[in-house]
Amino acid sequence: MSAQLVAVLVLAAGTYAFRLAGPLLHGRVELPPRVQELLTTGATVLLVALLATGALMAGHGFAGWARPAGVLAGGVLAWRRAPFAVVVVAAAGVTALLRLAGLP
């Protein structure tokens, strides 16, 4: 068996065990309020980091200014509770117009 196959099987088993632990331990383990707060904050930080990476990076370099501007426009509309379709179309439109204007 190759090392890659072993690594995939170990990761698959670990992922399955991790996902199975939630339903099995639900109601049996009570986390302190401080830990629950830290987990919520950690999830938020991870989502913001993912958003920032996706908005600012293309491959190994900076994506240019058009993409972050589109993400910002979509974020403002989402914050103002615009419908999802409006948020997506506006973000794509801002990005496309800025690229059409010559901004990378």
HELIX and SHEET records of a PDB file:
HELIX    1   1 ALA A    3  LEU A   25  1                                  23    
HELIX    2   2 PRO A   33  LEU A   56  1                                  24    
HELIX    3   3 ALA A   66  TRP A   79  1                                  14    
HELIX    4   4 PHE A   84  LEU A  100  1                                  17    
SHEET    1   A 2 MET A  57  ALA A  58  0                                        
SHEET    2   A 2 GLY A  61  PHE A  62 -1                                        
END                                                                             
